[in-house]
Amino acid sequence: MLRHAIAPSARYTKASNDVIRHPRLSSDAKIMLLYVQSLPDNTTFKPLSELAQKLGIKGRAYQKAKQQLVEHGYVHEWRSQGDGGRWLTEQLVANNPLTSERAGRLRTASSATTPLSPPPSTHSPTVGVPTARTAGDYEPVEDHSDKTTPHPPSEPKRPASTTAPTADPTLLARAERVLLSLRHSRRELHLGVREAAKLAVEAVKWLERGLSESDLRQALLAERPNEGVRSAVGFLRYRLAQKLPEPHTASRSCEPARPRELIECQGPGEQHTFRPLLDETECTPCRLATANASYAETPSPEPEPLPWRERFARINTTPAAAPAVG
């Protein structure tokens, strides 16, 4: 093997050979670690997941690389709750493996000079010590869709504008659950928690009109466009608005028909009353008796004459008269 290397005179990052030759760190983990080391101090307030996305490392690949860095002491995390109830996550990225105790001391020393996590009312970035680059003060935005972790990320705080004031919270939760489940059927319809919360305001209208969760899911997954889906949020928002069914109108209760009044029967026999169904003037027994009497008075028709062949056969079969005795 031949090797030709020219050391750069500027804009370079010193990397430890222990990191480059580490047998248990994947290439993604090494690239993430070197990338964080090369960043200027004014960008260290960003979360590690956001920095990894710029490298094209996200999803399961990011989770695997981050887990390797945590296991070998290159990445440390702390979660705490501020005075206003807001949860904060502090991350420390080191170019040398650190134990939990040493990482905690570095965090304490860095916080004494410059806090790693500013209070919720402060929006200025935080800069750590040069030997321990950190990224803190962010709400979890990591993609955990492809992996179930023992400590799932807390759900981000939803803006007040994403919740309809008159919508049922139970229906909103059901609609959001349907939207988040679409990624299991079609990968291109993957939504984040914030995106699903915003679209749930439109999806809940389907549930309010009497449709089930299965009907809503089927309507969103049916008729896949030939050109594919460029934006899952735009596609689902358009489909939720265009295919919204008509409002469910409660059917008017049909009042039972009032029975007719009793009337006097006009048929023969003793005087009596009956309740007509339509406009008849005689009760059923009287109408049947009248019909039977008319049938009995009608004379039966004469039988038709027999054809000549049958008459001739009868004549031939008649026995001859006996001769007279003299």
KAGIPE-V783226 format. One record per backbone hydrogen bond with DSSP energy under -0.5 kcal/mol. CO is the residue of the C=O (numbers start at 0). NH is the residue of the N-H. If there is no record, write none. Layout:
CO_NH ; CO_NH
//
This chain:
4_6 ; 12_14 ; 15_18 ; 15_19 ; 16_20 ; 18_21 ; 21_24 ; 23_25 ; 25_29 ; 26_30 ; 27_31 ; 28_32 ; 29_33 ; 30_34 ; 31_35 ; 32_36 ; 33_37 ; 34_38 ; 35_38 ; 39_42 ; 40_43 ; 42_45 ; 46_50 ; 47_51 ; 48_52 ; 49_53 ; 50_54 ; 51_54 ; 51_56 ; 52_55 ; 55_57 ; 57_60 ; 58_62 ; 59_63 ; 60_64 ; 61_65 ; 62_66 ; 63_67 ; 64_68 ; 65_69 ; 66_70 ; 67_71 ; 68_73 ; 68_74 ; 69_72 ; 72_97 ; 73_93 ; 75_91 ; 77_89 ; 79_87 ; 81_84 ; 85_81 ; 87_79 ; 88_136 ; 89_77 ; 90_134 ; 91_75 ; 92_132 ; 98_102 ; 99_103 ; 100_104 ; 101_105 ; 102_106 ; 103_107 ; 104_108 ; 105_109 ; 106_110 ; 107_111 ; 108_112 ; 109_113 ; 115_117 ; 118_121 ; 128_131 ; 130_94 ; 132_92 ; 134_90 ; 137_88 ; 141_143 ; 143_146 ; 146_148 ; 158_161 ; 159_162 ; 161_163 ; 163_166 ; 167_171 ; 168_172 ; 169_173 ; 170_174 ; 171_175 ; 172_176 ; 173_177 ; 174_178 ; 175_179 ; 176_180 ; 177_181 ; 178_181 ; 179_182 ; 180_183 ; 181_184 ; 181_185 ; 185_188 ; 186_189 ; 191_195 ; 192_196 ; 193_197 ; 194_198 ; 195_199 ; 196_200 ; 197_200 ; 198_201 ; 198_202 ; 199_203 ; 201_204 ; 202_205 ; 202_206 ; 203_207 ; 204_208 ; 205_208 ; 205_210 ; 206_209 ; 211_215 ; 212_216 ; 213_217 ; 214_218 ; 215_219 ; 216_220 ; 217_221 ; 224_227 ; 227_229 ; 230_234 ; 231_235 ; 232_236 ; 233_237 ; 234_238 ; 235_239 ; 236_240 ; 237_241 ; 238_242 ; 240_243 ; 246_248 ; 247_249 ; 252_254 ; 260_275 ; 262_273 ; 271_264 ; 273_262 ; 273_275 ; 280_265 ; 282_286 ; 283_287 ; 284_288 ; 285_289 ; 286_290 ; 287_291 ; 288_292 ; 289_293 ; 290_294 ; 291_295 ; 292_296 ; 293_297 ; 306_310 ; 307_311 ; 308_312 ; 309_313 ; 310_314 ; 311_315 ; 312_316 ; 313_317 ; 314_317
//
